Amino acid sequence: MVNLTLDTKKCMAELLLRDTFHEFLFIEGEITTFNKFSIDGLIRKEFYRDSPDEETIDSSQTISYSPWKKLKDFCFSIIKGKRTPLDFKFIFTLSESMIERMIKENDLDFRTEDVQGLYLNFRYDGSTLTCITGTSLKTFTLDKSLEHAFDKWTGAFFSAHDINWNKK
């Protein structure tokens, strides 16, 4: 787990205006402006049952959370305006394919199905944007290699998108 302070303006542009985070899954979020808005990213599959719409979901699909690209515009509509939000928090997890890639690229002794999630917890307090990483496994292990690889990957990800960061 690392706690990073981010370049707020650049990171917000990447989060809300570009497709940088589209592949991430959105767990939950809160945005406080004139009201507090809470968003749960859990997909409600029953909503799509017997839907005549083109937008349907395969009930056998293993993805439980919406990709950020589905919620980004909605969150942006709450945030945009002349005033900055009082605060917000967004919790993302890497998609299954991203986790699988990370395990392979780092030659780690983990199975994708044993990883509950690799999380990015963004928090804005009205002036500073921070991101805390988190790792959760479905099995117990003393092996911290996945956590260390994810922390390193996170710094490289932000750097690759020209988002300046500092460890707290």
C-alpha positions in Angstrom: 0.0 0.0 0.0 1.3 3.4 -0.9 -0.2 6.9 -0.3 0.4 9.2 -3.2 -0.3 12.9 -3.6 -1.3 13.7 -7.2 -1.2 16.7 -9.4 -4.9 17.5 -9.0 -5.6 19.4 -12.2 -3.8 16.9 -14.5 -5.3 13.8 -12.8 -8.8 15.2 -12.9 -8.4 15.9 -16.6 -7.3 12.2 -17.1 -10.2 11.0 -14.9 -13.0 13.0 -16.3 -12.0 14.2 -19.8 -10.0 11.4 -21.3 -10.2 7.6 -21.6 -7.2 7.0 -19.4 -9.2 5.2 -16.7 -11.8 3.6 -18.9 -10.6 0.0 -18.4 -10.9 0.3 -14.6 -13.9 -0.9 -12.7 -15.8 1.6 -10.5 -16.6 0.2 -7.0 -18.1 3.2 -5.4 -17.9 7.0 -5.1 -19.1 10.0 -3.3 -19.2 13.6 -4.6 -20.0 16.5 -2.3 -21.1 19.7 -4.1 -24.4 21.4 -3.0 -25.5 17.9 -2.0 -23.7 14.6 -1.3 -24.1 12.2 -4.2 -23.3 8.5 -3.5 -22.8 6.1 -6.4 -22.6 2.3 -6.1 -20.8 0.8 -9.1 -22.3 -2.7 -8.6 -24.1 -3.8 -11.7 -27.8 -4.8 -11.0 -28.2 -7.6 -13.6 -31.9 -7.9 -12.9 -32.4 -4.4 -14.4 -31.5 -5.9 -17.8 -33.8 -8.9 -17.7 -36.2 -9.1 -20.6 -35.0 -5.7 -21.8 -36.0 -4.8 -25.3 -33.1 -2.3 -25.3 -29.9 -2.9 -27.2 -28.0 -2.4 -23.9 -28.2 -5.7 -22.3 -25.9 -7.7 -20.1 -25.0 -11.3 -20.3 -26.2 -12.9 -17.0 -23.2 -15.3 -17.1 -20.8 -12.3 -17.2 -18.4 -12.4 -14.2 -17.9 -8.6 -14.1 -19.7 -7.3 -11.1 -18.9 -3.6 -11.4 -19.4 -1.0 -14.1 -16.4 0.2 -16.0 -15.5 3.8 -15.3 -16.3 4.7 -18.9 -20.0 4.1 -18.2 -20.1 6.4 -15.1 -17.5 9.0 -16.0 -19.9 11.4 -17.8 -22.4 11.2 -15.0 -19.8 12.0 -12.4 -18.5 14.8 -14.6 -22.0 16.3 -14.8 -22.0 16.6 -11.0 -18.5 18.0 -10.7 -18.4 20.5 -13.5 -19.2 24.1 -12.9 -17.6 27.3 -11.6 -17.0 25.8 -8.1 -14.9 22.8 -7.3 -16.5 20.0 -5.2 -16.1 20.3 -1.5 -14.7 16.7 -1.6 -15.0 13.4 -3.4 -13.8 9.9 -3.3 -13.7 7.3 -6.0 -12.7 3.6 -5.5 -11.5 1.7 -8.6 -10.3 -1.8 -9.1 -8.3 -3.2 -12.0 -10.3 -5.3 -14.4 -9.6 -9.0 -14.4 -7.6 -8.7 -17.7 -5.5 -6.0 -16.2 -4.8 -8.1 -13.1 -3.9 -11.1 -15.3 -1.5 -8.9 -17.3 0.2 -7.6 -14.2 0.7 -11.1 -12.8 2.2 -12.3 -16.1 4.4 -9.2 -16.7 5.9 -9.5 -13.2 6.2 -13.3 -13.3 4.3 -13.6 -10.0 3.2 -16.8 -8.4 -0.5 -15.8 -8.1 -3.6 -16.9 -9.9 -6.0 -14.2 -11.2 -9.0 -15.9 -9.5 -7.2 -15.6 -6.1 -7.1 -11.8 -6.4 -10.2 -10.1 -4.9 -9.0 -6.7 -6.2 -6.2 -4.3 -6.8 -7.7 -0.9 -5.7 -7.0 2.8 -6.3 -8.7 4.9 -3.7 -8.9 8.5 -4.8 -9.8 11.2 -2.3 -10.1 14.9 -2.8 -10.4 17.1 0.3 -11.1 20.4 -1.4 -7.5 21.2 -2.1 -5.4 18.0 -2.4 -6.0 14.8 -4.4 -4.5 11.6 -3.0 -4.5 8.0 -4.1 -4.0 5.1 -1.8 -3.4 1.7 -3.3 -4.9 -1.5 -1.9 -4.5 -5.2 -2.5 -7.0 -7.8 -1.5 -6.6 -11.6 -1.9 -9.2 -14.4 -1.5 -6.5 -16.6 0.1 -4.1 -15.9 2.9 -0.4 -15.5 2.1 2.6 -13.8 3.5 3.9 -13.1 0.0 3.7 -9.4 -0.7 5.1 -9.5 -4.2 1.7 -8.7 -5.8 1.3 -5.7 -3.5 4.8 -4.4 -4.3 4.3 -5.0 -8.0 0.9 -3.1 -8.0 2.4 -0.2 -6.0 5.2 0.1 -8.6 2.8 -0.3 -11.5 0.6 2.5 -10.0 3.5 5.0 -10.0 4.5 4.0 -13.5 0.9 4.3 -14.7 0.6 7.9 -13.4 4.0 8.8 -14.8 3.1 7.3 -18.2 0.1 9.7 -18.3 2.1 12.7 -17.1 0.4 12.8 -13.7 3.0 14.1 -11.2 2.9 12.3 -7.9 4.7 12.2 -4.6 4.7 9.6 -1.9 3.3 10.8 1.4 
